[in-house]
Structure formats: C-alpha cells, structure tokens
C-alpha cells in the first residue's frame, strides 16, 4: 500500500491514464462494434498476448496473414460482446 506522496501521485496518474486510454480505444471501435466494452478490450489484448507468446514457441513463424487470423480468433474467445 502506498502511503507517501510520490507513489500515491504516480498511482493516481497511472489510473487516470488507463481510463483515458481505454476510452480512446473504445471510441475507435464503436462505429463497427457498438456494444464493445472494457471487458472486451481486456480480452482482446490478453488474446493478442497469448498469441504472441505462443508464436515464440514455434520453430518457424507462419505468414503474417495467418498470424492476424489466429489473433482475431483468439481475441474473440474471451470477449463478452463478440461480433
């Protein structure tokens, strides 16, 4: 737990930054996915991280188009409002 002034200020600033970043990312996706939520945003980036970590284990990287298709499918697994 933070009790000194500087760590508390840093934590508050980080929290505000994350809220603003989530808002910007959601606004970009709203025209195509009107029900897109913060939980969908979290699931999307978690899925991308899982794909990146899994690709590191492969002896040979697949084509970029295949990587994009895999990432799109994995990102939808945890989505609440999948479209």
NUPA-698767 format. One record per residue: residue in one letter; x negated, y, z negated of N, C-alpha, C in turn. Coordinates in steps of 0.05 Angstrom, whole numbers, plus 5000, padded with zeros to 4 digits. Layout:
<sites>
AXYZXYZXYZ/...
</sites>
This chain:
<sites>
X498349775000500050005000498250255000/X498950445017497450695019498450884998/X496551004983497251204963495751464966/X493651454983492151704987493351855011/X492752105013494052285033493352205061/X490852155068490052105095491251845106/X491051615091492251375102495351395105/X496651535087499551575090500151735115/X498651945119499052115143498551955168/X496451795168495951625192498151425197/X499251305176501351105179503951245189/X504551475179506951625189506551695218/X504251805225503751875253503951635272/X502851405263503051165279505951075283/X507451095262510351015263511851195282/X511351465281512651645299511751595328/X509251545332508251485359509551235370/X509851025354511050775364514050815371/X515450975356518251035362518451195388/X516751385392516751545416515951385440/X513951205437513151035459515350845467/X516750725448518950545453521150695468/X521750935460523751095473523151145502/X520651215508519851275535520051015552/X519050795541519150545556522050455561/X523850495542526650415545527950595566/X527350855566528451035586527650965614/X525250865617524350775644525950535654/X526750365636528150115644531150145644/X532250355632535150385630536550395657/X535550515678537050515704537650235715/X535750055711536049785722537249595701/X536749645676537749465654539049645632/X541549705634542749895615542849795587/X542849535582543049425555540349365543/X538149455555535449395546535049525518/X534149355499533849455472530849435463/X530349515439527749505427526849205424/X528749035417528148755414527348635441/X528648725463527848635489525048735496/X524448975488521749095493519648925478/X520148855453518348695438517948415451/X520148295459520048035472518448045498/X518848265513517448295539514348295535/X513448465516510648495512509448255498/X510948125481510047875469509647655490/X511547645509511347455531508947505548/X508447755554506047825570503447745556/X503447775530501047705515500647395516/X502847245513502646955514501646865542/X502646995563501746925590498746985593/X497947215583495047285586493247085570/X494147015546492546825531492546545544/X494746465555494846205568493146205593/X493146425608491446435632488546415626/X487746505603484946485595484046195592/X485946015587485245735582484945585609/X486045695630485845555656483045565668/X482245355681479545355693479445545717/X481645575731481745745755484245915754/X483946175758486246355757488046315781/X490746305777492546295800492646565815/X494146565837494446815852495947025835/X495447275840496847495825499847485828/X500847395851503747385854504947165836/X503546945833504446735816504346825787/X502246965780501947075752504347255746/X505047435765507347615760509947465756/X510347255772512747095769512846945743/X510646835735510446695709510946895686/X509747125687510047335667512947425665/X514247455687517147535687518847325674/X518347075679519946855668519446825638/X516946845630516246815601517347045585/X517247285597518247525583521247505578/X522647365595525547335592526347135570/X524546965562525146755543526246875517/X524847065506525647185480527447425482/X528247495506529947735509532747695498/X533747895485536447885474538447955496/X537948155512539748245533538448185560/X538047925566536647845591538547895615/X537347995636538848045661537447895683/
</sites>
